[in-house]
Amino acid sequence: MTDIARNIAEVREEIANACARAGRKTEDVQLIAVSKYQSTERMADAVAAGIRTFGENHAQELNEKKTFFEQQGCRAHFIGQLQTNKIKYVCGFADLIESVDRQNLAQQLQQKAEARGIVQDILIQVNIGAEDQKGGVPDEDLDSFAESLTQYPHLRLRGLMCVPPAVEAEEARAYFRKMRLHFEKLQARLDLDVFDTLSMGMSHDFTVAIEEGATQVRVGSRIFGARDRK
């Protein structure tokens, strides 16, 4: 068994344990392997260990790995901040864009998706900690922003995503709980066929996120080890 396979097995066991504590089904939580700066050889080890969805932070890197994702039959999520001039690398190539957080980005995604004849799945990134240095929609603007996205026929809003402040796992619980309340409120309010994704929790706090309702967790260093920047 490779180190990556061993790490994945450990993470899956922790996911199962967190689901058991929360009275949830393990299959209701999806594991996203964050593969930023990872080689396709290391990613192939993750595929061999059962990973089927990867998260990429950089538009061009996702585009460069497109052939790998297609050959391996894997899904790719874009989880980083998306600049409008990089939309061409992501729209139609990412199965899910998790970081939609402003109106002009949504408008240009709509235009590109329409031009490519597709419907692009998206999440709204919420700035749940109200941090100036982070992207995301402020709490007070979330309802109106979500409503506006339902008017774009080539975008399909699937749920919410957040990156909480850099605190210890237990301290992040309040932010995750607040995200779940936002998610449930919008589920009830919006007239959508599918609104099923609450993306929150990373390597150091994913078990707490699961206990508070995450439907997918984004795990990088716990799977691949510390990253070496290109």
N, C-alpha and C positions, 0 to 999 in steps of 0.2 A: 504493500500500500504506500503510495506517495505521501509526502507531507501534506500536500494540498488535499488529497482524499481524506486523510486523517482529520485535518482541520474541518473539512465539510461535515464529516460524520459527527464531530464534537458539536458544531454549531447546530446541526439538525437535532441532536439530542437535547440541547438547551432550548430550542424552539418547542420541541414536544413537551418538555417539562413546564415551560412557561404557559403553554396552552392548557395543560392539565390543571395548573394552579388557577387559571382563569375560567375553567369550565368550557373551553373551546376545542374545536376539532383541529388537529394538526394540519390537515389539508386545507384549512381556511386561511393559512398564512403562507405566503409565497416568499421564497428566499431569492433575493437578487444579489448576484456576485458582482461587486464593484471592481471593474477590471482596468481602471485608469492606470496607464503606463505599464500594463502587463503585456508580455509577449503572447502571441497566439499559441505558442507551444505550452506555456503555463495555463492558458485558458483551456487548451485541449485536455489537460489533466483534470481540470474542473468539470468539463463535459463528461469525461470518462467516469467521474464520481457522481454524476447525476444532475449537474447544473444545466438548466435549460434557458435561463434568462440572465443577461449581463446588464450592468449599468455603466454607462460611459459619461465622463464629465466634459470632454472636449469634442466639439463638432467634427473637426477634421480627423481626429483619431477614430471616432465612430465610423466615419466614412471610409477610412483606410482599412478597417476591420470588417467592412460589409461583406466581402467575399467569404471570410471565415464564418460569419453568422449564417450566411446562406448555405454554405457547404455542411455545416454542423447541424442545421435545422434548429438554430437557437433564435430566441427573441432578444432584441436590444432595446433598452430604455435609455433615453437621454436624461441625465439627472443634474447636469451642471447649468450654470447661468448661460442662457442662449442670447447671443447678440444677433440683431436682425440681419447683419451681413453674412451670418453663418447659417441662416435658415436653409439655404440650398443644400447643405450637407446633411441636414437632419430630417426635414419634412419629407415624409414618404419612405425614409430609410429607418427611422426609429419606430418601433411598434408603439411606443408610448413616450411622449414628451412630458416629463414630470414637473417642469420648472416654468410654466407660463405664469407671469406675474404682472403684466402691464398691457394696456390696451393696444399700443402700436405693435407690440409683438404678436398679439392675437390677430390683429388685422392683417399683418403680413403673412402669418401662417395660413390664415384663411385664403388669401390670394394665391399663395404657392400651392396649397392643397387643391384648390379649384383648378389651377393650371395643370396640375398633374393628374387630375381626375380621381382623387382619393378622398377619403374621410380620415383625418388624422386624430387618433386618440390622444388626449391631453389630461394633465392634472393641473390644478392651481397650486402654486407654491405660496404658502402662508408664512409671513414673517411673525411667527408665533411669539417670539421674544422681543419684538419691537426693537430690533438691533439696526442701527444706522448703516453698518457695514455689510449687511446681508440683503440679498434680494428677497422678494416675497410681497404679497399683498397684505397691507395692514388689516388687523382684525375688523376695524370699523368699516372698511371698504369691501369686505369679502362678499357679502350678500349681493350688493349691486354689481360687482365684477362678475360673479357667477351667473347672475341673471343675463348680463350682456353677452356672455359666451354662448348662451343657448340660441342666440340669433344668428350664429355663423353656421350655415349648413354643412360646411366641409370640416368642422371641428366637432369632436365628440367628447364632451366633458365626462370623465370617468370618476373623478374624485379629487382628493386633496393630498398635498405633500408638505412636509416641513423639515427644517433643520433647526432644532432648538439651540439655545445658548450652550456654550461649552462648559457644562457642569457635570458633576458626578451623576451616575445613572439614576439614583433615587431622587435626586433634585430635579431631574428632567420629567418626573412623573406628572407634575402639575401641568406642564406644557402639553404632554401627550393627552392628558385627560381633557384639556381645553380643546385640543384638536378633534377629539372624538365627539365632543358636543357640537362643534362647528359642522362636522361631517353629518351627524344625525339630523341636525337642523336643516341642512341643505337637502338631505335625502327626502325629508318630509315636504320641503317647500318646492323643490324643483320638479317639474313634470318631465322626467327623463326615464327612458326605458332601462338604462343601466347606469347606476351611480354606485360603484362597488369597491372603490380602491381608496384606502387610507395608508399612504406610504410614509412611514416614520420609524425611526430606530436604526442605529448603525452599530458598528462592531462593539462599542463599549456599553450600549444601553438598549439593545434590541429586545432583551427579555422583558424589560419594563414596558417598552412600547407595545409588545404583544399583550401583556397583562392589561393594558389600557385600550386595546382595540385595534392595533395595527393589522392590516390585511397583507401588507408586504413590508419586508425589512431589507435594508441595503447594507450588505456586509462586505467589506474589502479586506482590511488588514488581518482580521481573524481567519480569513481563508488563504490569502496570498502572502501574508507577512508584511513587514514594513515595506513601503514603496520606495523604489529608487527613481527619483525624478529624471526624466530624459534630459 
